[in-house]
Amino acid sequence: MEYPSIIIGAGPAGLAAGIALLSFSPAARRLGSACILERNVVPGRKLLLSGSGQCNLTHGGNIADFLKHYGSPQKALFVKPALFAFTNTDAIRFFTERGVPLAERDDGKVFPKSLNSKDVLNALRNEFQRSGGILQTETTVLSVQKTDESFIVQTNRGQFVSQKLVIAAGGCSYPATGSDGSGWTLAEQLGHTVVPPKPALTPVYVQNYAFTGCAGISFKQINIIIEHGGKRIAANCGDVLFTHHGLSGPGILDISRLIKAGDTVKLAFSGRTCSALTTLLTGGKNLKNALSPLGIPEQFLVQLLKYLHIDPDKSASVVSRTERKNIESALNGLPFVVEKLGNWNEAMAAAGGVALNEVNRQTMESRLVPGLFFCGEVLDIDGDTGGYNIQFALSSGAAVSPRRCGS
């Protein structure tokens, strides 16, 4: 079967690319101008899981603020053209105009008002098919080859041929959804370099973890410091969730791309000095009640004091100077040594992917193979939590169009 354009992967990036290719002109909106090959029975399985099934699809605010949420200045430079050409405002308008009203939460995250990720997926899928696109499910791509005039795509359902090929097959996170890294294999078959992938947006497992009983307790906007070999290498401020085995929450997930096993994560709960603690530790109250003005949940405070070998029920007035110093140190930088990071089954995204210097950031076209394009997670781009990854998937997909590709 032959099509002008073939897209591998029917996630948000692939569907957005298909819509962009079909929306260039009335002539492009003809049945079979673009075909998406999707290995699953149902497309967009990872999208359906996003935001716990509620689909945090973008973030509010100025699009320029997005640029600091992709890990490095070099990656911000790469994503800028696509994000500025199809912004968060454009994404909101797209879904609203197709019967999916959205709502922005106080933290800036944007969700469908229905809190149902199926509505987001259906809007993309319906627009693609309404425009004449063909969605071929249960089709696994086995290999790709470039000839002088076309791409030959071998699948479990036979051979497909196209003049343009878009690889939007995602990464390796949540492999049960069909993300198995095959897009990177195809990119390498066509001569591209793949930066070694690793899980991103992943929880942290802690050595000799002493806070299992605090699982479920969270802290809003606390300071997170990462040290390697005793040297500070990164810092962040965000929400932290204590789990049965370690640390999670947006603040940890966002900075996890910079963490390795053996690093130390320090959490600063309070800016209290020893002299300020002395003021609290007076009178006849027991220690845990005397420290309650710190705003730390009692369950966690009790466990923290036990971790420091201090009786939480002892009278505050008899706390020693050494104990005050230990409490101060813990409040301003409680250390956790990293045992490991979460695996692909726990990661929300992939760090690594197709090398950015081999892709035109304006059009997502390969600099090595004319007519080949990449978009979404298959690229070496991983954004923070909060809708930044889905927005890049949509924006990079929208960047793949005949107008921008010079045809």
C-alpha distance (Angstrom), angle and dihedral (degrees) to the residues before:
residue distance angle dihedral
M1 . . .
E2 3.78 . .
Y3 3.81 128.9 .
P4 3.82 132.1 170.0
S5 3.82 89.3 -123.1
I6 3.78 132.5 20.5
I7 3.79 123.0 -168.1
I8 3.79 121.4 -164.6
G9 3.80 110.5 -147.2
A10 3.81 131.5 29.0
G11 3.79 99.7 -140.6
P12 3.82 121.7 117.3
A13 3.82 92.4 -75.4
G14 3.80 94.4 50.0
L15 3.80 94.4 44.4
A16 3.82 91.3 46.8
A17 3.81 89.9 50.6
G18 3.79 90.9 50.1
I19 3.80 91.9 49.8
A20 3.81 90.7 48.5
L21 3.80 92.7 50.3
L22 3.80 91.7 49.2
S23 3.80 96.0 43.8
F24 3.79 98.1 60.3
S25 3.80 96.3 92.4
P26 3.81 141.8 -17.4
A27 3.80 87.9 -100.2
A28 3.79 90.5 58.7
R29 3.81 90.8 54.3
R30 3.76 95.8 80.3
L31 3.76 127.1 119.9
G32 3.78 110.6 -85.5
S33 3.80 99.4 14.1
A34 3.79 87.5 124.2
C35 3.79 130.9 21.1
I36 3.79 127.0 -167.6
L37 3.80 117.7 -152.5
E38 3.81 110.8 -152.6
R39 3.78 123.8 -180.0
N40 3.82 96.1 -155.0
V41 3.78 127.9 75.5
V42 3.81 88.6 -125.4
P43 3.82 119.8 37.4
G44 3.79 125.2 -131.9
R45 3.80 97.6 28.2
K46 3.81 92.9 156.9
L47 3.80 90.9 48.3
L48 3.79 88.4 53.9
L49 3.82 89.2 57.7
S50 3.79 96.6 47.1
G51 3.77 117.1 116.1
S52 3.82 89.6 11.1
G53 3.79 88.2 -61.1
Q54 3.79 93.6 -47.3
C55 3.84 95.1 94.1
N56 3.80 115.2 -133.5
L57 3.80 91.3 -153.6
T58 3.81 101.7 173.8
H59 3.79 144.1 -15.1
G60 3.78 132.7 -107.7
G61 3.79 127.1 -121.1
N62 3.78 133.3 56.9
I63 3.79 115.1 -21.1
A64 3.82 89.0 -132.6
D65 3.80 88.2 67.0
F66 3.81 89.2 62.5
L67 3.80 91.6 70.4
K68 3.81 94.0 76.1
H69 3.80 91.4 57.6
Y70 3.81 100.7 71.3
G71 3.79 102.2 74.6
S72 3.81 106.4 -106.3
P73 3.82 142.6 27.7
Q74 3.81 90.0 -110.5
K75 3.80 92.1 56.4
A76 3.81 91.1 44.1
L77 3.81 88.0 55.7
F78 3.80 90.6 51.6
V79 3.82 97.2 49.0
K80 3.81 95.5 42.7
P81 3.84 100.4 86.1
A82 3.80 94.0 48.7
L83 3.81 94.3 43.8
F84 3.80 92.8 47.7
A85 3.82 92.1 47.4
F86 3.81 93.7 50.5
T87 3.79 106.8 23.0
N88 3.77 134.1 -175.0
T89 3.80 86.9 -97.3
D90 3.80 89.4 55.0
A91 3.81 90.4 49.8
I92 3.80 91.7 50.4
R93 3.81 90.6 49.1
F94 3.80 92.1 47.8
F95 3.79 94.1 56.1
T96 3.80 95.9 37.6
E97 3.79 91.3 53.7
R98 3.80 89.3 52.1
G99 3.76 95.5 54.3
V100 3.80 100.2 -91.4
P101 3.82 108.1 116.5
L102 3.79 113.8 -160.2
A103 3.78 134.4 -151.3
E104 3.80 130.3 -154.5
R105 3.79 117.1 -142.0
D106 3.79 125.1 -143.2
D107 3.82 89.4 -97.9
G108 3.82 91.1 56.2
K109 3.79 97.3 -107.1
V110 3.81 113.6 138.8
F111 3.82 120.8 -144.2
P112 3.80 135.3 168.1
K113 3.80 107.9 -93.3
S114 3.79 87.9 -123.2
L115 3.84 89.3 58.2
N116 3.79 85.9 -137.8
S117 3.79 118.1 127.7
K118 3.82 90.0 -159.2
D119 3.80 89.1 72.7
V120 3.80 90.9 58.5
L121 3.80 93.5 46.6
N122 3.80 92.8 46.0
A123 3.81 92.0 51.7
L124 3.81 91.0 54.8
R125 3.79 94.8 41.9
N126 3.80 94.4 46.4
E127 3.80 92.9 48.5
F128 3.78 91.4 50.4
Q129 3.79 93.7 49.5
R130 3.82 93.9 40.2
S131 3.79 87.3 56.6
G132 3.80 91.6 55.6
G133 3.79 101.1 -92.6
I134 3.79 121.8 148.4
L135 3.80 118.3 -135.7
Q136 3.80 111.5 -158.3
T137 3.82 109.0 -170.2
E138 3.82 129.2 -171.7
T139 3.79 87.5 36.1
T140 3.79 116.1 133.4
V141 3.80 116.7 -164.1
L142 3.79 110.5 -135.9
S143 3.80 101.9 178.6
V144 3.79 144.0 -16.1
Q145 3.78 131.2 -145.0
K146 3.80 132.1 -173.8
T147 3.79 119.9 -140.9
D148 3.80 126.0 -178.0
E149 3.81 92.5 -85.9
S150 3.80 109.0 17.6
F151 3.79 151.2 14.2
I152 3.79 119.5 -103.6
V153 3.80 111.7 -150.4
Q154 3.79 116.9 -168.3
T155 3.81 116.0 -158.0
N156 3.79 140.7 165.8
R157 3.82 85.6 -97.9
G158 3.76 97.1 52.0
Q159 3.77 136.2 -91.1
F160 3.80 127.0 -30.0
V161 3.79 125.4 -167.4
S162 3.82 129.1 -161.7
Q163 3.79 143.4 160.6
K164 3.82 92.5 -137.2
L165 3.80 126.0 38.9
V166 3.79 124.9 -167.5
I167 3.81 118.6 -167.8
A168 3.81 109.2 -155.7
A169 3.78 98.5 148.3
G170 3.81 96.8 134.5
G171 3.77 126.7 -133.6
C172 3.81 134.4 -83.1
S173 3.80 105.0 -76.9
Y174 3.81 117.3 117.7
P175 3.84 93.2 10.6
A176 3.81 90.5 -171.9
T177 3.81 86.8 73.8
G178 3.81 90.8 60.0
S179 3.81 98.1 -94.0
D180 3.78 101.4 135.3
G181 3.81 103.5 148.3
S182 3.80 93.0 -101.7
G183 3.80 90.5 134.6
W184 3.79 89.4 64.6
T185 3.81 90.5 50.3
L186 3.80 90.1 53.0
A187 3.81 90.9 48.1
E188 3.80 90.0 53.2
Q189 3.81 90.6 48.8
L190 3.80 86.8 59.0
G191 3.81 93.5 50.0
H192 3.80 101.9 -95.1
T193 3.79 127.6 139.6
V194 3.81 117.2 -121.9
V195 3.80 118.5 -154.6
P196 3.84 104.1 -134.0
P197 3.81 105.7 -93.1
K198 3.79 125.0 -130.5
P199 3.80 133.0 174.9
A200 3.82 115.2 -82.4
L201 3.79 133.1 -171.3
T202 3.76 87.6 31.9
P203 3.81 135.4 146.9
V204 3.80 122.2 -107.1
Y205 3.80 124.6 -121.2
V206 3.82 114.5 -147.5
Q207 3.80 130.4 -144.9
N208 3.81 115.3 -119.0
Y209 3.78 89.7 -1.6
A210 3.81 111.7 -158.7
F211 3.80 100.3 -176.7
T212 3.81 104.3 69.9
G213 3.80 88.9 121.7
C214 3.81 89.1 59.7
A215 3.81 94.8 60.4
G216 3.77 109.4 141.9
I217 3.82 95.9 28.0
S218 3.80 112.6 122.9
F219 3.79 136.1 -171.4
K220 3.79 126.1 -150.6
Q221 3.80 121.3 -129.7
I222 3.78 101.9 -19.1
N223 3.79 125.6 161.5
I224 3.81 116.7 -96.2
I225 3.81 119.9 -163.8
I226 3.81 125.3 -172.3
E227 3.80 119.8 -155.7
H228 3.79 128.4 -172.0
G229 3.78 117.6 -167.6
G230 3.79 89.5 -12.0
K231 3.81 92.5 -54.7
R232 3.80 122.5 113.8
I233 3.81 109.0 -118.6
A234 3.82 103.8 166.3
A235 3.79 143.8 3.7
N236 3.76 136.3 -165.6
C237 3.78 141.0 171.6
G238 3.77 118.1 -137.4
D239 3.77 150.4 110.4
V240 3.81 116.3 -56.1
L241 3.80 127.3 -160.9
F242 3.80 123.0 -162.2
T243 3.81 112.9 -139.2
H244 3.79 134.5 -174.3
H245 3.81 91.0 -91.2
G246 3.80 106.9 24.7
L247 3.77 143.4 -53.6
S248 3.79 135.2 -21.6
G249 3.80 138.7 145.8
P250 3.82 128.5 110.6
G251 3.81 95.1 -67.2
I252 3.81 92.5 54.9
L253 3.80 94.9 39.6
D254 3.81 92.5 52.2
I255 3.81 94.5 51.0
S256 3.82 95.2 39.3
R257 3.82 90.5 93.7
L258 3.83 86.8 71.7
I259 3.82 97.7 45.1
K260 3.80 127.1 96.3
A261 3.79 133.0 -177.5
G262 3.79 109.0 -81.3
D263 3.80 94.6 31.0
T264 3.80 120.0 122.6
V265 3.80 121.6 -123.8
K266 3.81 113.7 -157.7
L267 3.79 121.3 -163.9
A268 3.80 120.3 -158.9
F269 3.80 110.8 -156.0
S270 3.79 98.8 170.1
G271 3.77 141.6 11.6
R272 3.80 91.8 -137.0
T273 3.79 117.9 143.6
C274 3.77 125.1 -151.3
S275 3.81 90.7 -102.7
A276 3.82 90.6 52.5
L277 3.79 90.3 49.9
T278 3.80 89.8 51.1
T279 3.81 88.1 60.1
L280 3.80 90.5 55.2
L281 3.78 94.8 43.9
T282 3.78 98.1 70.6
G283 3.78 135.3 103.7
G284 3.76 128.7 28.2
K285 3.80 100.4 -53.5
N286 3.75 120.5 119.9
L287 3.78 116.4 -110.6
K288 3.81 99.2 -101.8
N289 3.84 91.6 51.2
A290 3.79 93.1 44.3
L291 3.81 89.9 55.8
S292 3.82 94.8 46.9
P293 3.86 92.5 100.5
L294 3.84 86.4 70.8
G295 3.81 87.4 76.1
I296 3.80 93.3 -128.5
P297 3.83 115.3 143.0
E298 3.81 109.2 -101.0
Q299 3.80 93.3 -127.6
F300 3.79 90.8 57.2
L301 3.79 93.8 40.9
V302 3.80 91.5 53.5
Q303 3.81 91.3 49.6
L304 3.80 91.3 46.6
L305 3.81 91.7 53.3
K306 3.81 91.0 47.8
Y307 3.82 88.6 49.5
L308 3.82 86.9 55.5
H309 3.82 90.0 48.3
I310 3.79 91.5 -114.5
D311 3.81 121.2 134.6
P312 3.85 106.6 -120.6
D313 3.82 90.1 -154.2
K314 3.79 97.2 53.6
S315 3.78 118.2 110.7
A316 3.77 111.9 -87.0
S317 3.76 91.2 -137.4
V318 3.80 93.1 66.0
V319 3.79 97.5 49.7
S320 3.79 107.8 127.7
R321 3.78 125.6 -125.3
T322 3.82 89.8 -111.9
E323 3.80 90.6 53.1
R324 3.81 90.9 49.8
K325 3.79 89.8 51.7
N326 3.81 91.2 49.7
I327 3.81 91.1 50.4
E328 3.80 90.8 48.1
S329 3.80 91.4 49.7
A330 3.81 92.4 49.6
L331 3.80 93.8 47.5
N332 3.79 91.3 50.8
G333 3.81 98.4 42.7
L334 3.81 119.3 -2.6
P335 3.84 104.6 -171.2
F336 3.81 126.3 -135.2
V337 3.80 120.2 -178.1
V338 3.80 111.2 -142.3
E339 3.79 115.4 -122.2
K340 3.80 95.1 -179.4
L341 3.78 144.0 -38.0
G342 3.79 124.9 -106.0
N343 3.80 116.1 -85.0
W344 3.80 130.2 -120.7
N345 3.80 91.2 -79.3
E346 3.81 89.9 60.6
A347 3.81 101.0 34.9
M348 3.79 117.1 100.7
A349 3.82 93.2 -156.1
A350 3.79 143.8 5.7
A351 3.78 127.4 -108.6
G352 3.79 112.1 -150.2
G353 3.78 129.2 32.4
V354 3.79 138.7 132.2
A355 3.80 108.3 6.5
L356 3.80 110.4 -104.1
N357 3.80 95.6 -142.1
E358 3.82 87.7 65.8
V359 3.83 93.9 56.5
N360 3.81 130.1 71.2
R361 3.81 104.3 -121.4
Q362 3.81 92.0 -153.8
T363 3.81 96.6 56.5
M364 3.84 105.9 11.4
E365 3.81 87.2 -123.9
S366 3.78 119.9 145.3
R367 3.79 115.1 -104.0
L368 3.81 87.8 -149.9
V369 3.80 104.3 44.0
P370 3.84 119.3 37.2
G371 3.79 112.7 -134.9
L372 3.81 94.4 23.7
F373 3.82 118.8 114.4
F374 3.79 136.9 -177.5
C375 3.79 129.4 -159.8
G376 3.77 139.7 167.7
E377 3.79 127.2 7.9
V378 3.80 95.2 -12.9
L379 3.83 85.4 78.1
D380 3.81 122.6 78.2
I381 3.82 90.8 -97.4
D382 3.79 127.3 114.6
G383 3.78 121.4 170.3
D384 3.78 132.3 -160.9
T385 3.77 123.6 -94.1
G386 3.78 115.1 -84.3
G387 3.81 104.5 77.3
Y388 3.81 97.8 -59.2
N389 3.81 95.9 119.9
I390 3.80 96.1 49.7
Q391 3.80 90.1 45.3
F392 3.81 90.2 53.9
A393 3.80 90.3 46.9
L394 3.81 90.0 54.3
S395 3.81 94.0 42.0
S396 3.79 95.8 46.7
G397 3.80 90.1 46.7
A398 3.80 90.7 50.2
A399 3.82 89.1 51.8
V400 3.81 89.7 65.6
S401 3.81 102.8 85.0
P402 3.81 137.0 127.4
R403 3.81 91.6 -112.4
R404 3.76 92.9 56.3
C405 3.80 92.7 38.5
G406 3.77 92.2 57.6
S407 3.79 97.2 -115.3
